[in-house]
Amino acid sequence: MQRILTGLTVLAVLLPSALNAQATCATRATLIEKLETGYGEAFAGGGLQNSTSIFEVWFSEEKGTWTILMTRADGTSCIMASGTNWREALPTQKIAKGTPS
């Protein structure tokens, strides 16, 4: 999960410059209601991008859908990306220093 969140953090930094006028934006409560009831998605994690925006990842294990949501300080949220075929990260093994791989 940490690896996915790290990748999504990089994505969150790059997405605003690529954002077009077709982003879906509304109050956070409105979008969360749609994600939970319409898609069966639940909060997976997220973090602060800067002092004015938070990025969140929502997903449905049952349906395999996922959504990246950005919320600004004014309470407006925008869907930055969404898709299907969500999968959990595979656990990584830590290899002790000096151990041949």
FENPE-V869838 format. One record per helix or strand. SS is the DSSP state (H for helix, E for strand). FROM is the first residue (numbers start at 1). LEN is the number of residues. If there is no record, write none. Layout:
ss = {SS	SS}
from = {FROM	FROM}
len = {LEN	LEN}
This chain:
ss = {H	E	H	E	E	E	E}
from = {2	24	28	42	53	66	76}
len = {17	4	12	9	7	7	8}
